[in-house]
Amino acid sequence: MRLITVLLRMARAFLFYPVMIGVFLWLYIRDVHWIYGLAVIVAILIVDPIWRILLKSIFKAIQKKWQK
């Protein structure tokens, strides 16, 4: 069961950005409204946890800098 969980997490990690890039390119080729491209970018920022981790560490660094 643990192996299946690991494989699913790896599949999500390896497929997430290619799928998002594919959706973004498909929207560009179809010449849809720019708000849909923005929605894809916002979805990437919300769904992918690495951006939240980066923002937390940036905010912590800023707080430490201002506390001195």
C-alpha positions in Angstrom: 0.0 0.0 0.0 2.9 2.4 0.8 4.4 1.7 -2.6 1.2 2.7 -4.3 1.1 5.9 -2.4 4.7 6.7 -3.3 4.0 5.9 -7.0 0.9 8.1 -7.0 2.8 11.0 -5.5 5.6 10.6 -8.0 3.2 10.5 -10.9 1.5 13.7 -9.6 4.9 15.4 -9.3 6.1 14.4 -12.8 2.8 15.0 -14.6 1.7 18.3 -12.9 3.8 20.8 -14.8 3.6 19.1 -18.2 -0.2 19.0 -17.9 -0.3 22.7 -16.9 2.1 23.7 -19.7 -0.1 21.7 -22.1 -3.2 23.4 -20.9 -1.6 26.8 -21.1 -0.3 26.2 -24.7 -3.7 24.8 -25.7 -5.3 28.0 -24.4 -2.8 30.1 -26.3 -3.3 28.2 -29.6 -7.1 28.4 -29.2 -6.7 32.2 -28.7 -9.0 32.3 -25.7 -9.3 35.2 -23.4 -6.3 36.0 -21.3 -8.2 35.4 -18.0 -8.1 31.7 -18.6 -4.3 31.8 -18.8 -4.3 33.7 -15.6 -6.5 31.1 -14.1 -4.0 28.4 -15.0 -1.2 30.4 -13.3 -3.3 30.9 -10.2 -4.1 27.2 -10.1 -0.4 26.4 -10.3 0.3 28.7 -7.4 -2.5 27.3 -5.3 -2.1 23.6 -6.0 1.7 23.2 -6.1 2.9 23.2 -2.5 6.5 24.4 -3.3 5.2 28.0 -3.8 3.6 28.0 -0.3 6.9 26.7 1.2 8.9 29.4 -0.6 6.5 32.2 0.5 6.6 31.0 4.1 10.4 31.1 4.2 10.5 34.5 2.5 8.1 35.9 5.0 10.1 34.4 7.9 13.3 36.0 6.5 11.6 39.4 6.2 10.3 39.2 9.7 13.7 38.3 11.1 15.2 41.2 9.2 12.8 43.7 10.6 13.0 42.4 14.2 16.7 43.3 14.4 
